[in-house]
Amino acid sequence: MVRFLALKVRDLFSYGQADVQFKPGLVLLEGRNWDRDGSSNMVGKSALWDALATVLWEENSRGQVKDDVVNRLRKKGSGLVLFEREGVGQVEVEYVRGSERRWVARVNGKVEAYNWDVMRKRVAELVGMSYEEFVLTSWFQQGMMDSFLVKSDAERKELFIRWLGLDVFQRLRERVKERRKEVEVELRVRKDMRELMGRLKEMEVKEEELRWALGVLERWGNDLPISVEEYRKRRRYVLEQVQRWRDALKVEGLIRQLRSVRDELSGKVANVKEKMRYVRDGRGWVCGSEVDTERFVREAKEELERLSQLLKEVEGQLRELEVVYVRGKGIDRERLLKEVWDMRRRVGDVAEYRRALEVKARADEYRRQVERLGGVDFSVVEELEWEFETARKWERGLSDDGVVAYVLDRVLVVFNELMRRYGEVLGMDVRFRIGSRGQLEVEVSDGYKSMSKLNWWSGSERYLIMLVVMLGLSDFLMYQGKGTNLLVLDEVFAPFDRVNSGRVVELLQWLRGDDRTVVVVTHHEDVKRGIIDLCSEVWMVEKKEGVSKLIVGG
């Protein structure tokens, strides 16, 4: 539990100065705004608690952060909260923003200061509660009274789980879940290996069959047998290639002869063409004698045509022979003959060789698997199955529908009893319960009607319900060691009529007897008159020229 001892505010929000000592009893907090003809509004009554929350969590109801929390008329603002907490001791937290920035904690006189983000975590750790928990249990904010009820069933349940420390079961469940997965993997592997061990019997090779296979493979050595069909096919191919090689040898001499004939014919064709070039104007002279040019040209053409035809035939034959020569010239006859002889030597039973290979491969795989599985202890399979089923049961048991729901159900009995005494005064019977699907449900009755849907109730009725719930939460967390000695009722009378206001005043008579500081903020004059005699102190916030100051009086 956090026991607030003192609060000091300088130039934060609207304040210029505020010094508070938190003492047990009932306190009336009112205000006077001299900038607005003495009105009690807009003086900074709520800003006092915003300052406290900012110092401890750097959060507030206004959403102002960093240097925005400094009074606009000042350059620097600071706040100091002094509190005690069991197991921690006395802590003083100082928060400064503006022209100077500092956030430090003095724990039992020892100064702690870190960078800003680390300091936020450290101060929250020292306080032992979050800003949300502070608001729900110690500061009933104006206009935010139903902040707990408007949460979903799951969100409310999550809060209870965290407050009760039941999230430890969630962490345990995650550890159990991880272990269950590990066991499941190991169990599956061992079962698969056991099944494989059983199938190995089908792979086992008889000794005589293995000896036969090894004998076949040893006989062939590094050679691979080929079939007769494959040998014959290759032999035909080799014979065809050798015949081409022989044909190339035969035509080599003919090619030389034909090339000589081709060259001779080409020379004759050129000679005839040269003679015909000298015939001009239809007449020609040979050794000074006139010749018959027409006859000469005709005979030359006939000779040229005959020679050209012979040349064409010779070139055609030459091309055919050259094709035969080129196709057979590059063949390696000796290599091919050696290859076909080697294949002849390897002609054998290919099917027998393949069966021998399969037998040996099966025997090798069997031996390898036996060596691999030989060291596996299959006796632990039953133990792993038991551990797996146990982990599954624990995983279900540690779920939100298991032990968490069971513990919550028992705790809600206590929580409902804490709310019952407040509900009797305020005329609202509020009860929480675990629903059929594990959700946190609420049931409310005013003695005449009972409804679980909160939005079916009127605005003032919801405020009464929330007041019962929050007072119950405040007591509940105090018993959990997570509450505070401070209870701020900020304008809780606003939505109530005279009858319900009278009920709240009656409730305050109970609260002032507790060992905590109960601060009532209200504008209702009849409420002030009704509680003034019950108050041990009256705090007055006065605002002049935009700056608020807190005056504490008896």
Helices and strands as residue ranges (DSSP letters): E 2-10, E 15-21, E 25-33, G 34-36, H 47-57, G 66-69, E 76-85, E 89-98, E 102-107, E 110-112, H 116-127, H 131-137, E 139-140, H 153-163, H 167-203, H 207-220, H 228-277, E 284-286, E 289-291, H 293-329, H 333-345, H 350-373, G 378-380, H 381-397, H 403-426, E 429-434, E 440-445, E 450-451, G 454-456, H 459-479, E 486-490, H 498-511, E 517-521, H 525-531, G 532-534, E 537-544, E 547-553
